[in-house]
Amino acid sequence: MLLANAVFTVQTPYSSKIFPYLGVGAGVARVSIQGANSTNPSEPGINHFDSGPDASATAFAMQFKAGVKGEVARNLLLFAEYRHLSINPTQYTFGETLPPHLPTDSWTVGLGRQS
């Protein structure tokens, strides 16, 4: 995943050592599926993705974050934050089914937005 982020730190009149912040980021995510398995109970032991069970896709990703950082010592800050990451829907193409099953075309599978 590669995101460009902007972080806005708020200085409060209450402390010169504790700083709340908000951030937003946008970029791309590479999502991979390995060892996919598509089976049918009426055809035990046959993986319909058997000639290509691995696939990957690239999608737009964005995140929002909020947190607080505190100065523990000069040049040493600790922070705690919450991040919400969202990845756009993706599509994957898996290989065709090979014998002993009747041969098929490749399989396309789509996943909705991931958070």
N, C-alpha and C positions, 0 to 999 in steps of 0.2 A: 504494500500500500504506500502510496506517495501522496501526501497532503501538504498544501501550503496553508499555514495557520496565521491568524492574527489574534493577538492576545492583548486585552485591555486591562491594565492594572489600576486599581482605585486606591489612592492614598487617602486615608481617613484622618481626621483630626484626633482620633482616640489613641492612635499608636503609630510610632515610627518603625515598628518591627513586624507588624502583621498587615498583610496586603491581600484583600480579596481581588479576584480577577474573573473576567469572562473571556471566552474565546470562540472563534468560528474557524473552520477549515474546509477546504474543498480540494479534490484531486481525483485520483484513480485507484481502484482496488483490483488486484488480480486474485480471482477466486478459483480454486482447483478442487475437483472431486476425483478421488482415487479409489479404485476397487469397487465401482458401482455394480450393483447387482439387481437385476430385474427378473423376478421369477413368477411362474404361474403354477398354482397348486395342481392343475391338471397335467402339468409337465414337470414332474419333480426332477431336480438335479440339473436343469438347464437354465443357464444365465443368459438372458436375451441380449446382454451387452458383451458377450464372451469374446468378440474379436477386438474390442476397444473399450475397456471399462474405465479409462481415465479421460478426463476432459477438463478444460479450463476456459475462463472467460474474463474479460476486462470490463469494468463498469465504473460509472461516475460514483464517487463517494463524498459524503460531507459529514462533518461532526460539529457538535456544539459542546462546549465545556464550561464549567464553573468550578472555582476552587478558591483556596486560600493558601498563601505562602507566608512563612514566618522566618525572620532572620534569627538564626541560632547563634552565629558568630560572624565576624567580618568575613565576607565572601562565602558564607555557607547558609543556604536557604533550604528549608524543608517545605514540602507542599503536600496537600491532599486535594484531590479533584474528582469530579464526576464528569464522565464523557458519555455522550449519546452519539453513536456512529450509525449512519444509514447508508446502505449500498443499493443502488438501483437494481431493478430486475435483470437477471442474466439468463442466457440460453447456452446449452451444452449439446454437443453432438457426440453420441457414443457409437461404437462400431456395430456392424450388422451381426445377426445371429448366424452361427456356422453349424454344420452337421454335428450331431445327429438330427437337430431340428431342421425344418425346411429353411433355406436361406432367406434372409430378409434384407431390406435396405437399412441404412444407418438410422439410429433413433435420435430424435431431438427432444430434449427435456428443458422446460423453462422453470426457473425459480422466481418467485415474487421478490418484492423489496425485502431486504434483510436489515434488521436493526440489532 
